């Protein structure tokens, strides 16, 4: 049981590191592929004279769906 958990955590760490490297190099390039990120329809922005409020509800929902699907597929692959 613990050996399986350890392998899963190592795999998750490697995947997160690869995603981080890709995001780092994409953000340094001229093409901005993630321009939509943070600007979805349910992302609330209020900017006043001395006040800024940002609530990324749409982005949170999108990330939740993507992560739920990833974890679902990882669970199916490990069976």
Biotite code that builds the C-alpha atoms (Angstrom):
import biotite.structure as struc

atoms = struc.array([
    struc.Atom([0.000, 0.000, 0.000], chain_id="A", res_id=1, res_name="UNK", atom_name="CA", element="C"),
    struc.Atom([2.678, 2.528, 0.985], chain_id="A", res_id=2, res_name="UNK", atom_name="CA", element="C"),
    struc.Atom([4.848, 1.528, -1.963], chain_id="A", res_id=3, res_name="UNK", atom_name="CA", element="C"),
    struc.Atom([2.005, 2.318, -4.373], chain_id="A", res_id=4, res_name="UNK", atom_name="CA", element="C"),
    struc.Atom([1.358, 5.636, -2.664], chain_id="A", res_id=5, res_name="UNK", atom_name="CA", element="C"),
    struc.Atom([5.045, 6.518, -2.837], chain_id="A", res_id=6, res_name="UNK", atom_name="CA", element="C"),
    struc.Atom([5.199, 5.747, -6.568], chain_id="A", res_id=7, res_name="UNK", atom_name="CA", element="C"),
    struc.Atom([2.068, 7.789, -7.187], chain_id="A", res_id=8, res_name="UNK", atom_name="CA", element="C"),
    struc.Atom([3.473, 10.779, -5.299], chain_id="A", res_id=9, res_name="UNK", atom_name="CA", element="C"),
    struc.Atom([6.752, 10.561, -7.211], chain_id="A", res_id=10, res_name="UNK", atom_name="CA", element="C"),
    struc.Atom([4.865, 10.421, -10.517], chain_id="A", res_id=11, res_name="UNK", atom_name="CA", element="C"),
    struc.Atom([2.715, 13.385, -9.497], chain_id="A", res_id=12, res_name="UNK", atom_name="CA", element="C"),
    struc.Atom([5.832, 15.347, -8.517], chain_id="A", res_id=13, res_name="UNK", atom_name="CA", element="C"),
    struc.Atom([7.515, 14.628, -11.856], chain_id="A", res_id=14, res_name="UNK", atom_name="CA", element="C"),
    struc.Atom([4.389, 15.696, -13.741], chain_id="A", res_id=15, res_name="UNK", atom_name="CA", element="C"),
    struc.Atom([4.120, 18.914, -11.725], chain_id="A", res_id=16, res_name="UNK", atom_name="CA", element="C"),
    struc.Atom([7.792, 19.672, -12.342], chain_id="A", res_id=17, res_name="UNK", atom_name="CA", element="C"),
    struc.Atom([7.358, 19.141, -16.088], chain_id="A", res_id=18, res_name="UNK", atom_name="CA", element="C"),
    struc.Atom([4.294, 21.387, -16.151], chain_id="A", res_id=19, res_name="UNK", atom_name="CA", element="C"),
    struc.Atom([6.263, 24.031, -14.273], chain_id="A", res_id=20, res_name="UNK", atom_name="CA", element="C"),
    struc.Atom([9.151, 23.891, -16.741], chain_id="A", res_id=21, res_name="UNK", atom_name="CA", element="C"),
    struc.Atom([6.762, 24.137, -19.702], chain_id="A", res_id=22, res_name="UNK", atom_name="CA", element="C"),
    struc.Atom([4.934, 27.097, -18.143], chain_id="A", res_id=23, res_name="UNK", atom_name="CA", element="C"),
    struc.Atom([8.228, 28.816, -17.393], chain_id="A", res_id=24, res_name="UNK", atom_name="CA", element="C"),
    struc.Atom([9.496, 28.598, -20.957], chain_id="A", res_id=25, res_name="UNK", atom_name="CA", element="C"),
    struc.Atom([6.117, 29.435, -22.517], chain_id="A", res_id=26, res_name="UNK", atom_name="CA", element="C"),
    struc.Atom([5.841, 32.573, -20.376], chain_id="A", res_id=27, res_name="UNK", atom_name="CA", element="C"),
    struc.Atom([9.316, 33.696, -21.498], chain_id="A", res_id=28, res_name="UNK", atom_name="CA", element="C"),
    struc.Atom([8.459, 33.342, -25.184], chain_id="A", res_id=29, res_name="UNK", atom_name="CA", element="C"),
    struc.Atom([6.748, 36.048, -27.215], chain_id="A", res_id=30, res_name="UNK", atom_name="CA", element="C"),
    struc.Atom([3.586, 34.001, -27.772], chain_id="A", res_id=31, res_name="UNK", atom_name="CA", element="C"),
    struc.Atom([1.286, 34.165, -24.774], chain_id="A", res_id=32, res_name="UNK", atom_name="CA", element="C"),
    struc.Atom([-0.669, 30.894, -24.884], chain_id="A", res_id=33, res_name="UNK", atom_name="CA", element="C"),
    struc.Atom([-2.284, 31.418, -21.486], chain_id="A", res_id=34, res_name="UNK", atom_name="CA", element="C"),
    struc.Atom([-3.726, 34.852, -22.157], chain_id="A", res_id=35, res_name="UNK", atom_name="CA", element="C"),
    struc.Atom([-7.241, 33.518, -21.483], chain_id="A", res_id=36, res_name="UNK", atom_name="CA", element="C"),
    struc.Atom([-6.216, 32.217, -18.057], chain_id="A", res_id=37, res_name="UNK", atom_name="CA", element="C"),
    struc.Atom([-7.711, 34.523, -15.444], chain_id="A", res_id=38, res_name="UNK", atom_name="CA", element="C"),
    struc.Atom([-10.034, 36.190, -17.932], chain_id="A", res_id=39, res_name="UNK", atom_name="CA", element="C"),
    struc.Atom([-12.851, 33.645, -18.083], chain_id="A", res_id=40, res_name="UNK", atom_name="CA", element="C"),
    struc.Atom([-16.504, 34.795, -17.947], chain_id="A", res_id=41, res_name="UNK", atom_name="CA", element="C"),
    struc.Atom([-16.958, 34.115, -14.213], chain_id="A", res_id=42, res_name="UNK", atom_name="CA", element="C"),
    struc.Atom([-13.757, 35.869, -13.131], chain_id="A", res_id=43, res_name="UNK", atom_name="CA", element="C"),
    struc.Atom([-14.895, 38.931, -11.225], chain_id="A", res_id=44, res_name="UNK", atom_name="CA", element="C"),
    struc.Atom([-12.768, 42.078, -11.298], chain_id="A", res_id=45, res_name="UNK", atom_name="CA", element="C"),
    struc.Atom([-13.623, 45.270, -9.447], chain_id="A", res_id=46, res_name="UNK", atom_name="CA", element="C"),
    struc.Atom([-11.212, 48.169, -9.775], chain_id="A", res_id=47, res_name="UNK", atom_name="CA", element="C"),
    struc.Atom([-11.905, 51.422, -8.000], chain_id="A", res_id=48, res_name="UNK", atom_name="CA", element="C"),
    struc.Atom([-9.771, 54.394, -7.123], chain_id="A", res_id=49, res_name="UNK", atom_name="CA", element="C"),
    struc.Atom([-8.145, 52.894, -3.995], chain_id="A", res_id=50, res_name="UNK", atom_name="CA", element="C"),
    struc.Atom([-9.466, 49.367, -4.204], chain_id="A", res_id=51, res_name="UNK", atom_name="CA", element="C"),
    struc.Atom([-8.907, 46.274, -6.361], chain_id="A", res_id=52, res_name="UNK", atom_name="CA", element="C"),
    struc.Atom([-10.805, 43.030, -5.952], chain_id="A", res_id=53, res_name="UNK", atom_name="CA", element="C"),
    struc.Atom([-10.293, 39.918, -8.050], chain_id="A", res_id=54, res_name="UNK", atom_name="CA", element="C"),
    struc.Atom([-12.240, 36.688, -7.575], chain_id="A", res_id=55, res_name="UNK", atom_name="CA", element="C"),
    struc.Atom([-11.293, 34.016, -10.177], chain_id="A", res_id=56, res_name="UNK", atom_name="CA", element="C"),
    struc.Atom([-14.415, 31.836, -9.930], chain_id="A", res_id=57, res_name="UNK", atom_name="CA", element="C"),
    struc.Atom([-14.397, 30.746, -13.586], chain_id="A", res_id=58, res_name="UNK", atom_name="CA", element="C"),
    struc.Atom([-10.716, 29.871, -13.493], chain_id="A", res_id=59, res_name="UNK", atom_name="CA", element="C"),
    struc.Atom([-11.220, 27.910, -10.262], chain_id="A", res_id=60, res_name="UNK", atom_name="CA", element="C"),
    struc.Atom([-14.058, 25.912, -11.802], chain_id="A", res_id=61, res_name="UNK", atom_name="CA", element="C"),
    struc.Atom([-12.022, 25.186, -14.943], chain_id="A", res_id=62, res_name="UNK", atom_name="CA", element="C"),
    struc.Atom([-9.015, 24.036, -12.881], chain_id="A", res_id=63, res_name="UNK", atom_name="CA", element="C"),
    struc.Atom([-11.254, 21.885, -10.716], chain_id="A", res_id=64, res_name="UNK", atom_name="CA", element="C"),
    struc.Atom([-12.705, 20.126, -13.749], chain_id="A", res_id=65, res_name="UNK", atom_name="CA", element="C"),
    struc.Atom([-9.292, 19.543, -15.327], chain_id="A", res_id=66, res_name="UNK", atom_name="CA", element="C"),
    struc.Atom([-7.760, 18.224, -12.093], chain_id="A", res_id=67, res_name="UNK", atom_name="CA", element="C"),
    struc.Atom([-10.777, 16.006, -11.413], chain_id="A", res_id=68, res_name="UNK", atom_name="CA", element="C"),
    struc.Atom([-10.452, 14.464, -14.866], chain_id="A", res_id=69, res_name="UNK", atom_name="CA", element="C"),
    struc.Atom([-6.705, 13.935, -14.417], chain_id="A", res_id=70, res_name="UNK", atom_name="CA", element="C"),
    struc.Atom([-7.165, 12.233, -11.060], chain_id="A", res_id=71, res_name="UNK", atom_name="CA", element="C"),
    struc.Atom([-9.986, 10.108, -12.489], chain_id="A", res_id=72, res_name="UNK", atom_name="CA", element="C"),
    struc.Atom([-7.750, 8.893, -15.334], chain_id="A", res_id=73, res_name="UNK", atom_name="CA", element="C"),
    struc.Atom([-4.816, 8.251, -12.963], chain_id="A", res_id=74, res_name="UNK", atom_name="CA", element="C"),
    struc.Atom([-7.096, 6.198, -10.748], chain_id="A", res_id=75, res_name="UNK", atom_name="CA", element="C"),
    struc.Atom([-8.384, 4.198, -13.742], chain_id="A", res_id=76, res_name="UNK", atom_name="CA", element="C"),
    struc.Atom([-4.852, 3.560, -14.970], chain_id="A", res_id=77, res_name="UNK", atom_name="CA", element="C"),
    struc.Atom([-3.687, 2.312, -11.581], chain_id="A", res_id=78, res_name="UNK", atom_name="CA", element="C"),
    struc.Atom([-6.441, -0.323, -11.321], chain_id="A", res_id=79, res_name="UNK", atom_name="CA", element="C"),
])
